[in-house]
Every structure is written in C-alpha cells, then in structure tokens.
Amino acid sequence: MAFGTIAPHPSDPIMGSAQPNRGAMRPMKGSMMARILVLYYSSYGHISSMAEAVAAGIRDAGLHADIRRVPETAPEEVVKNFGFQTNDEHTLIEGPDVLGDYDGLVLGAPTRFGRLPSQMAAFLDTCGGVWANGTLIGKPGAVFTSSNSQHGGQETTLFSMITNLLHFGMTIVGLDYGFEGQNGVDEVKGGAPYGATTIAGPDGSRQPSDDEIDGAKYLGRRVANTAAKLAA
C-alpha cells in the first residue's frame, strides 16, 4: 500500500466479504531487543522535546526506541508565515506498514481545538491495512500532547489519539499516579492519567518543564516495561 493511500474498509466492494485478520501480537523473538516507536507531529518543538524524553525513558528501561515524525500537511505558505519548526534530526515515518516492525507505539501531537491535529490524523487515516491485519493487536500504546493553556483541551486530545490505538487493538498505557510529579498546584504543570503533557503558553515561549520531561520519561519506561511483560 502506498503511503498516503487510505485503505478500504472490509465492507467496501473492493474488499468483498473479506474480514480483518485479528492476529495475535508478534512476540519479541529470542534475545532480540524489543523496539518501540515514538511517532509525533510538532509545530514549534514542544512535542519534539517530549518525544525525545519518552524515547529516553524507553531506553532507560533497556529497550530500543526510534523517533519518527509524520509529514507536514499544511500549505508551505502557512508553515512559513506561522514559523513552524521541524526537527530534522528525526526522520519522517516511511509509511504505515513499518508500524508492524515495532513491539509498541507511542503517539504525540499538540491539541487542535481539543482533538488531534490534521497532520497526525492524516497519517492514521492511512493505517487501514494495519487495522485490517491486526498488526498492533496486544502491543502497548501510549500518547502525549501539549496545549497553550493549562488543561486547554489536553485530555480530550489524548483520548482522540487513544481511540485510534484501541481500534488497532493495543493495550493502553497511561501516566499513572506512580508519577507523583503530576500532583500538586505549586506551579503550572502538565500530566494526566491518560498520558504525558506539557503547556506551551499563549505565545509558545514556555518549554517543557523538568517535571513534564520527567513525566514523559516515566511514560516511556512504563511502555517499555509493559512491552517486556506482554512478551514474556
């Protein structure tokens, strides 16, 4: 399937009466190190920084982490006028089929009116084959996001990504209260039971705090530990 092509639903005429192949999760093979994919979209670098923290947590737990970003879909004029930033150290995802090469998936994207942005949605819309083949069934999945104000749509945005992972058959890992940094009102802070978050501020000048970075690392470790347990 070519990247950018939306796979037909099993009820579509092109697929006839075919039904999804609900295969079991692919176990880690032998002594091979499990691999987790951190896949994100970022406009101004906040989510890119959080992605690196999630990956660091995965690696701290002894697993391999790859960071990839989804393609920009906004017109070039918009990207230029609004000063969107791209971290070129993180390569673009090759396409939806590569998701099957991993033992877990962590999605990250900023909020757009309380939901995931169109850039991430556009990529997920190409994952019909991943869903139909049961590629991600039983594997751990998690999410993280950012907003310009405290709680400015963060939880609904997290859920808008989680629903995709649930349709893929993934086992959802949240930012549980084992991470105590999400508690307290001593300062503005991100974090929710449903995923790691950060707050960018109205002008985007606020970068992820040490506490928010720690939350992202904690989430990465939880995903890694869950992947290892599921494959045991």
Residue pairs with C-beta under 8 A, 6 or more apart in sequence:
1 7
1 95
1 96
1 97
1 126
1 129
2 95
3 94
3 95
3 96
3 126
4 126
5 126
6 125
6 126
6 128
7 126
7 127
7 128
7 129
7 131
7 132
8 14
8 15
8 128
9 15
9 128
10 17
10 18
10 19
10 20
10 132
18 132
20 131
20 132
20 133
20 134
21 132
21 133
21 134
22 134
22 137
22 169
23 133
23 134
23 135
23 137
24 134
24 137
24 138
25 136
25 137
25 138
25 139
25 230
25 231
26 100
26 103
26 139
27 231
28 34
28 103
28 227
28 228
28 231
33 62
33 63
33 64
34 63
34 64
34 103
34 104
34 224
34 227
34 228
34 231
35 63
35 64
35 65
35 66
35 101
35 102
35 103
35 104
36 55
36 58
36 63
36 64
36 65
36 66
36 102
36 103
36 104
36 105
36 106
36 220
36 223
36 224
36 227
37 65
37 66
37 68
37 98
37 99
37 101
37 102
37 104
37 105
37 106
38 51
38 54
38 55
38 58
38 65
38 66
38 67
38 68
38 106
38 108
38 220
39 67
39 68
39 69
39 70
39 93
39 105
39 106
39 107
39 108
39 123
40 47
40 48
40 50
40 51
40 67
40 68
40 69
40 70
40 90
40 107
40 108
40 109
40 120
41 47
41 69
41 70
41 72
41 108
41 109
41 110
41 117
41 119
41 120
42 48
42 51
42 69
42 85
42 86
42 87
42 108
42 109
42 110
43 82
43 84
43 85
43 110
43 117
44 83
44 84
44 85
44 200
44 204
45 85
45 87
45 207
46 110
46 146
46 198
46 200
46 204
46 207
46 208
47 108
47 109
47 110
47 144
47 145
47 146
47 198
48 69
48 85
48 87
48 90
49 198
49 207
49 208
49 213
50 108
50 144
50 146
50 196
50 198
50 208
50 212
50 213
50 216
51 67
51 90
51 108
51 144
51 216
52 67
53 196
53 208
53 213
53 214
53 216
53 217
53 220
54 65
54 106
54 108
54 142
54 144
54 196
54 216
54 217
54 219
54 220
54 223
55 65
55 66
55 67
55 220
56 65
56 217
56 220
57 216
57 217
57 218
57 219
57 220
57 221
57 222
57 223
57 224
58 64
58 65
58 106
58 220
58 221
58 223
58 224
59 65
59 220
60 217
60 220
60 221
60 224
61 220
61 221
61 224
61 225
61 228
62 224
62 228
63 103
63 224
63 227
63 228
65 220
65 224
66 102
67 90
68 90
68 91
68 92
68 93
68 94
69 86
69 87
69 90
69 91
69 92
69 93
70 92
70 93
70 119
70 120
70 122
70 123
71 92
71 93
71 119
71 122
71 123
72 79
72 84
72 86
72 119
73 118
73 119
73 122
74 84
74 119
78 84
93 123
95 126
96 123
96 126
96 127
96 129
96 130
97 129
97 130
99 105
99 127
99 130
99 135
99 136
100 130
100 133
100 135
100 136
102 139
103 139
103 140
103 227
103 231
104 139
104 140
104 141
104 142
104 223
104 224
104 226
104 227
105 136
105 139
105 140
105 141
105 142
105 165
105 170
106 141
106 142
106 143
106 144
106 219
106 220
106 223
107 120
107 141
107 142
107 143
107 144
107 161
107 164
107 165
108 143
108 144
108 145
109 116
109 117
109 119
109 120
109 145
109 157
109 161
110 117
110 145
110 146
110 147
110 157
110 200
111 117
111 145
111 146
111 147
111 152
111 153
111 154
111 156
111 157
112 118
112 157
113 153
114 153
114 156
114 157
114 160
115 153
115 156
115 157
115 160
116 124
116 157
116 160
116 161
120 161
124 164
127 164
127 168
129 135
130 136
130 168
131 167
131 168
134 169
135 168
136 165
136 168
136 169
136 170
137 168
137 169
137 170
138 169
138 170
138 171
138 230
139 170
139 171
139 227
139 230
140 170
140 171
140 172
140 173
140 223
140 226
140 227
140 230
141 162
141 165
141 168
141 170
141 171
141 172
141 173
141 223
142 172
142 173
142 174
142 195
142 219
142 222
142 223
143 158
143 161
143 162
143 165
143 194
143 195
144 158
144 195
144 196
144 197
144 216
144 219
145 154
145 157
145 158
145 161
145 195
145 197
146 154
146 190
146 197
146 198
146 199
146 200
146 208
147 153
147 154
147 157
147 197
147 199
147 200
148 199
148 200
148 201
148 202
148 204
149 199
149 201
149 202
150 188
150 190
150 199
152 199
154 190
154 192
154 197
155 192
155 194
158 192
158 194
158 195
158 197
159 194
161 195
162 172
162 194
162 195
165 172
166 172
171 226
171 230
173 219
173 222
173 223
173 226
174 193
174 194
174 195
174 219
174 222
175 182
175 191
175 192
175 193
175 194
175 195
175 196
175 215
175 218
175 219
175 222
176 193
176 222
177 183
177 193
178 218
178 222
179 191
179 214
179 215
179 218
179 219
181 189
181 191
181 211
181 212
181 214
181 215
181 218
182 189
182 190
182 191
182 192
182 193
182 215
187 209
187 211
188 199
189 199
189 209
189 211
189 212
190 196
190 197
190 198
190 199
190 208
190 209
190 212
190 215
191 197
191 211
191 212
191 215
195 219
196 212
196 215
196 216
196 218
196 219
197 212
197 215
198 208
198 209
198 212
198 216
199 206
199 212
200 206
200 207
208 216
